Amino acid sequence: MSEFAVPRARGASRRGPAERALLGLALAALAAAFAAGAVLALPSLFRITRYDIRGARAMSREEILSAALLRGGEPFFSLDPERVRAALEAEPRIAGAEVRRRFPNGLAIELRERIPVATLLVESGGAQLPAYLDAEGVAFALAYGPGAASSPASRGPGGGYAPPETLPLLSGLRVEGFRPGIRLPAELAPSLAALGRIAAAEPALLAAFSEIKLSRSRYGETELLLYPLRGRAPVRIGAVPSAGDLRAAILVLDVLGSGDGGRTVSEIDFRTGTVVYRGKEGQVD
């Protein structure tokens, strides 16, 4: 059987081993140069330029990024979200944070800011100043003074913290050498958690009282003495008040205020579940 012969194209030639080796070296060099260029270019291409911040109410965007130690343009792949989270949670005004990278140039930050339920007088710079106190018992920021959290420059999308005069003052404690982030004694945690629940559900109930004084019973138990606005008789309740306790106290105060009984009553006791009125000369039925 005859075979078909394909004629070689005019001008074509076979490459020898040396030519093929040179071609391979050239291609390898080109690939290496391309890889080196990619390595140099990728860090500049994949840099964080977009920050998605959620949960911010009182802190401004600039304060949050500063607390996170972020200046913009951080390399996407080498940034450690856990390091950013730890930096955020080191800020006393932040109770918790979650940080996630979002390809190719984003960083998602979810915050849980501390919410004040009361103020606390502290000694700072030789003066007595109010500090914000949250439901976990953390005095996290000064309300007035240098670097105060309520300054216009510190207001976030929620408008900043509530003015200190609209929150009850927690008294009966002495705090010297204040620094943001100090935590009150653990024995007060149940009382502050209860105030936090009331503030979250019905803030108007707490706003009806200007001062909450911590005191101890004759048996060493913690009690709260609530001073209502407009100078009426204070109300003594247990360490863990409920919204119902405060509603009942406000109702009794309104009834007393509408008659002559408020002039003779010096304290209203709600500790036993039965309302007890006390006057200057003893118990009033």
HELIX and SHEET records of a PDB file:
HELIX    1   1 PRO A   17  LEU A   45  1                                  29    
HELIX    2   2 ARG A   61  ALA A   67  1                                   7    
HELIX    3   3 PRO A   81  GLU A   89  1                                   9    
HELIX    4   4 PRO A  152  SER A  154  5                                   3    
HELIX    5   5 PRO A  164  THR A  166  5                                   3    
HELIX    6   6 ALA A  186  LEU A  188  5                                   3    
HELIX    7   7 ALA A  189  ALA A  201  1                                  13    
HELIX    8   8 PRO A  203  ALA A  207  1                                   5    
HELIX    9   9 LEU A  229  GLY A  231  5                                   3    
HELIX   10  10 ALA A  243  GLY A  257  1                                  15    
HELIX   11  11 GLY A  261  THR A  264  1                                   4    
SHEET    1   A 3 ARG A  50  ARG A  54  0                                        
SHEET    2   A 3 GLY A 106  GLU A 113  1                                        
SHEET    3   A 3 ILE A  94  ARG A 102 -1                                        
SHEET    1   B11 ILE A 182  ARG A 183  0                                        
SHEET    2   B11 VAL A 138  LEU A 142 -1                                        
SHEET    3   B11 ALA A 127  ASP A 134 -1                                        
SHEET    4   B11 PRO A 116  SER A 124 -1                                        
SHEET    5   B11 LEU A 169  SER A 171  1                                        
SHEET    6   B11 PHE A 209  ARG A 216  1                                        
SHEET    7   B11 THR A 222  PRO A 228 -1                                        
SHEET    8   B11 VAL A 235  ILE A 237 -1                                        
SHEET    9   B11 VAL A 265  ASP A 269  1                                        
SHEET   10   B11 VAL A 276  GLY A 279 -1                                        
SHEET   11   B11 GLY A 282  VAL A 284 -1                                        
END                                                                             
